[in-house]
């Protein structure tokens, strides 16, 4: 006798959501429960069918199998048990669906591990670029056995446990479980006579000196990849990569914002008032003359075009900003104080427009409060 459609049994549509499935099952289970239908033998069979339908449709994976293959997905030797295995006449639908993605029938060799190396450079090095020599200790292919791991005159053999696949399979109810073969650790091969140099690992530890090309304009945190310079692969598999991470030391004068540089330069009060020229350092190591306009205020910036950091792998450069900080005189002697007092007496509001304007607004504010 053909089985009834699970969706029809629960009286739901094929696109019903989980809540609808659950609600429909509860309603029908209450209606056909054997304890409520002791005089109706058909109710017991109907209750079993409803329960079976619910067990399949509430599970997303089982539901997907049912939607594609119908009842055949859960038949095992004609028993009709929902928890049984697949029929031997039915293809393993998970392998059909996912075989190509998971690399069915192929043993994936794992290459060498990637390595990390940290380098700290100066801001000037980042400005100019440089070639940095580094020493890395890592595993390399064993020269004695050419990376095979086997002693001279022998070679690795296919693992008898997994037949060279590197994986073993087991069924657990509805699913086929894939596990790494413990006998060969997933390699698919075993070595009966290991190399006396590398003990069968196929690689040995060795120090290497490498040249790292650091391009001009690198920023803090830049990562440079050296392909194939990481840990050597086991038994002929590809080597990993070496990733060099750069950090930049703080500079004595300059602060960096991408390609722009900022330099705080203190100047005297008289220099700020009268103007003139000052010499400031540049990131290239030279000096440049900067004109200070009369009456410049503390915090103002003077822009030096094209004297910042280079943009990596381009001909463009950022700018350098000289931020003026006016220094208030201190440790004054009597003569200096007298001169400043004379200057104060001879000054007018036009000499200090910002402070005069501020206190004028304060007086106006206080006057408004008094009124």
C-alpha positions in Angstrom: 0.0 0.0 0.0 1.4 3.4 -1.1 2.2 5.8 1.7 0.3 9.0 1.9 1.9 12.3 1.3 3.3 13.8 4.5 2.0 17.3 3.7 -1.5 15.9 3.0 -1.4 14.0 6.3 -0.8 17.1 8.3 -3.1 19.2 6.1 -0.4 21.8 5.3 1.1 23.4 2.2 4.5 22.4 0.9 5.9 25.8 1.9 4.6 25.7 5.4 6.8 27.2 8.1 8.0 25.4 11.2 5.3 27.0 13.4 2.6 25.8 11.1 3.9 22.3 11.0 4.0 22.1 14.8 0.6 23.6 15.2 -0.9 21.2 12.6 0.7 18.2 14.3 -0.6 19.1 17.8 -4.1 19.6 16.5 -4.2 16.2 14.7 -2.3 14.4 17.5 -5.0 15.5 20.0 -7.7 14.3 17.6 -6.3 10.9 16.8 -4.4 10.0 20.1 -5.1 6.3 20.9 -6.2 7.2 24.5 -9.0 9.2 23.1 -10.0 6.7 20.4 -9.9 3.3 22.2 -12.9 2.1 20.1 -11.5 3.2 16.8 -8.6 1.0 15.5 -8.1 3.3 12.5 -7.2 6.2 14.8 -4.1 4.3 16.1 -2.7 3.8 12.5 -3.6 7.5 11.6 -1.7 8.7 14.8 1.4 6.7 13.7 1.3 8.2 10.2 0.9 11.7 11.6 3.8 11.2 14.0 6.0 9.9 11.2 5.2 12.8 9.0 5.9 15.3 11.8 9.3 13.6 12.6 10.4 14.1 9.0 9.0 17.6 8.2 10.2 19.2 11.5 13.8 18.5 10.6 15.1 20.8 7.8 17.6 18.3 6.5 15.1 15.4 6.5 12.5 17.6 5.0 14.9 18.6 2.2 15.5 14.9 1.5 11.8 14.2 1.4 11.1 17.1 -0.9 13.6 15.8 -3.4 13.2 12.0 -3.2 9.9 11.5 -1.4 9.4 8.4 0.8 12.2 6.6 -1.0 14.7 8.7 0.9 13.7 6.9 4.2 13.1 3.4 3.0 15.5 0.7 4.3 14.7 -2.8 3.0 11.0 -1.9 2.7 10.6 -1.4 6.5 9.4 2.1 6.2 11.2 3.1 9.4 11.8 6.9 9.3 15.0 6.5 11.3 16.4 3.8 9.0 19.2 4.1 6.5 18.9 4.7 2.7 17.7 2.0 0.3 20.6 0.3 -1.4 18.9 1.0 -4.8 18.8 4.8 -4.1 21.9 7.0 -4.7 23.5 8.7 -1.8 21.7 12.0 -2.4 24.1 14.0 -0.1 27.0 12.9 -2.2 25.1 13.7 -5.4 24.3 17.2 -4.1 27.6 18.0 -2.4 30.2 15.6 -3.9 31.8 18.1 -6.2 32.0 20.8 -3.5 33.5 18.5 -0.9 36.0 17.0 -3.3 34.4 13.5 -3.4 36.9 10.8 -4.2 39.9 13.2 -3.9 42.4 13.3 -1.0 43.4 16.9 -0.2 47.0 17.1 0.8 47.7 19.7 3.4 50.6 22.0 2.6 53.0 23.7 5.0 51.8 26.2 7.6 51.9 29.9 7.0 54.4 31.8 9.2 54.4 35.4 10.6 57.4 37.7 11.1 57.2 41.1 12.8 59.5 44.0 11.7 59.7 47.4 13.3 61.0 50.2 11.1 61.5 54.0 11.4 59.3 56.6 9.8 62.2 57.6 7.6 62.5 53.9 6.4 58.8 54.0 5.6 59.4 57.3 3.7 62.4 56.0 1.7 61.6 52.3 1.5 64.4 49.7 2.1 65.5 46.1 1.7 65.4 44.4 5.1 67.3 41.2 5.8 65.6 38.7 8.1 66.5 35.3 9.5 63.7 32.8 9.7 63.8 29.3 11.2 61.3 26.9 9.7 60.9 23.4 8.2 62.2 22.8 4.7 62.0 19.8 2.5 64.5 17.1 3.5 67.3 16.8 1.0 68.1 13.2 2.0 64.7 11.8 1.0 63.5 14.7 -1.3 60.6 15.3 1.0 59.1 11.8 0.7 59.9 10.8 4.3 61.0 7.4 3.3 64.5 5.9 3.6 66.7 5.5 0.5 65.5 2.5 -1.6 61.9 2.6 -0.3 58.8 4.7 -0.8 55.6 5.5 1.0 52.8 2.9 0.6 49.0 3.4 0.5 47.4 3.1 3.9 45.5 -0.2 4.3 43.0 1.3 6.6 41.6 4.0 4.3 42.9 2.5 1.0 44.9 5.7 0.3 41.9 8.1 0.7 43.1 9.6 4.0 39.5 9.4 5.2 37.2 6.8 6.6 33.4 6.8 6.5 30.7 5.6 8.8 27.0 5.7 8.8 25.0 7.2 11.7 21.4 6.8 11.0 20.4 9.1 8.2 23.9 10.5 7.6 27.3 9.4 6.3 30.0 10.6 8.6 33.5 11.4 7.2 36.5 11.2 9.5 40.3 11.6 9.1 42.0 8.3 9.1 44.0 7.9 12.3 46.3 5.3 10.9 47.9 7.7 8.3 46.7 11.0 9.9 44.9 11.8 6.7 47.8 11.5 4.4 46.7 8.4 2.6 50.1 6.9 2.8 52.3 5.3 5.5 56.1 5.0 5.7 57.4 1.6 6.7 61.1 2.7 6.6 61.4 6.3 7.6 64.3 8.5 6.5 67.1 8.6 9.1 67.5 12.4 8.7 63.9 13.6 9.0 62.4 10.6 10.8 59.7 10.3 8.2 58.5 13.9 8.4 59.8 14.8 5.0 61.3 18.1 6.3 64.0 19.4 8.6 64.4 22.6 10.6 66.7 25.2 9.0 67.6 28.9 9.4 67.2 30.9 6.2 68.1 34.5 5.4 65.5 36.3 3.3 65.4 39.8 1.8 62.2 41.7 2.3 61.5 44.6 -0.1 59.7 47.3 1.9 58.2 49.8 -0.5 58.2 53.5 0.2 55.0 54.7 1.8 54.2 51.7 3.8 51.9 52.3 6.8 51.8 50.8 10.3 50.2 47.4 10.1 51.1 46.8 6.4 51.4 43.0 5.6 53.9 41.8 3.0 53.4 38.2 1.7 56.4 36.1 0.6 54.9 33.2 -1.3 56.3 29.8 -0.6 58.6 31.0 2.2 56.6 29.6 5.1 56.8 26.1 6.7 57.8 23.4 4.2 55.1 21.0 3.2 55.1 17.4 4.3 56.2 14.8 1.8 56.3 17.0 -1.3 53.2 19.2 -0.5 53.5 22.9 -1.2 55.2 25.2 1.3 53.2 27.8 3.2 53.6 31.5 2.9 55.6 33.9 5.1 53.7 37.1 6.2 55.8 40.0 7.3 53.9 42.5 9.5 55.3 46.0 9.7 55.1 48.4 12.6 56.5 52.0 12.6 58.4 53.5 15.5 57.1 56.9 16.8 59.1 59.8 15.4 60.8 62.5 17.4 59.1 65.4 15.5 56.5 64.1 13.1 53.0 62.6 13.6 51.5 60.8 10.6 48.0 60.8 9.2 48.2 58.5 6.1 50.3 60.5 3.7 50.4 63.8 5.6 52.8 64.7 8.4 52.3 67.1 11.3 55.0 68.9 13.2 54.4 71.1 16.3 56.9 74.0 16.3 57.1 76.4 19.3 58.0 80.0 18.5 58.5 83.0 20.7 55.9 85.7 21.3 58.0 88.3 19.5 58.5 86.1 16.5 54.7 85.5 16.4 54.0 89.2 16.7 56.7 90.5 14.3 56.9 87.6 11.9 60.0 86.3 10.2 61.6 83.0 9.2 62.3 79.8 11.0 64.0 76.5 9.9 62.2 73.3 10.4 63.2 69.6 9.8 61.8 67.5 7.0 61.2 63.8 6.9 63.9 63.4 4.3 66.5 64.6 6.8 67.1 68.1 5.4 66.0 71.5 6.6 63.6 73.9 5.0 62.9 77.6 5.7 59.4 78.6 6.6 58.0 82.1 6.6 56.0 83.2 9.8 53.5 85.9 9.0 53.1 88.8 11.4 50.5 88.3 14.1 50.2 84.5 13.7 48.2 82.9 16.4 49.0 79.7 18.3 47.6 76.6 16.6 47.7 78.0 13.1 49.1 75.6 10.5 51.5 76.3 7.6 51.3 73.9 4.8 54.4 72.5 2.9 53.1 71.0 -0.2 54.5 67.7 -1.4 56.8 67.3 1.6 54.8 64.5 3.2 54.9 60.7 2.9 54.7 59.0 -0.6 51.6 57.1 -1.5 52.7 53.5 -1.9 53.5 52.5 -5.5 52.6 55.9 -6.8 54.4 59.2 -7.6 52.1 61.2 -5.3 53.1 62.6 -2.0 51.3 64.0 1.0 52.0 67.4 2.7 53.7 68.4 5.8 51.9 70.8 8.2 53.8 73.0 10.5 51.6 73.8 13.5 52.7 76.9 15.3 52.6 77.0 19.1 53.3 80.5 20.5 55.3 80.3 23.7 54.5 82.6 26.6 57.7 84.2 28.1 58.6 82.9 31.5 61.4 83.5 34.1 61.4 87.3 33.3 63.8 89.7 35.0 62.8 93.2 36.2 63.8 94.9 33.0 61.8 92.5 30.9 58.8 92.9 33.1 59.0 96.7 32.9 59.2 96.6 29.1 56.2 94.3 28.9 54.3 96.7 31.2 55.2 99.6 28.9 54.0 97.5 25.9 50.8 96.7 27.7 50.1 100.4 28.5 50.8 101.4 24.9 48.5 98.6 23.5 45.0 99.0 22.3 42.1 96.7 21.5 43.3 96.5 17.9 46.5 94.8 19.0 44.5 92.0 20.7 41.3 91.7 18.6 40.3 88.2 19.8 40.6 88.8 23.5 39.1 92.3 23.2 36.2 90.9 21.3 35.7 88.1 23.8 35.6 90.3 26.9 33.3 92.8 25.1 30.8 90.0 24.6 31.3 89.0 28.3 30.4 92.6 29.4 27.4 92.5 27.2 26.4 89.2 28.6 26.8 90.3 32.2 24.8 93.5 31.4 21.9 91.5 30.1 21.9 89.4 33.3 21.9 92.6 35.5 19.0 94.2 33.6 
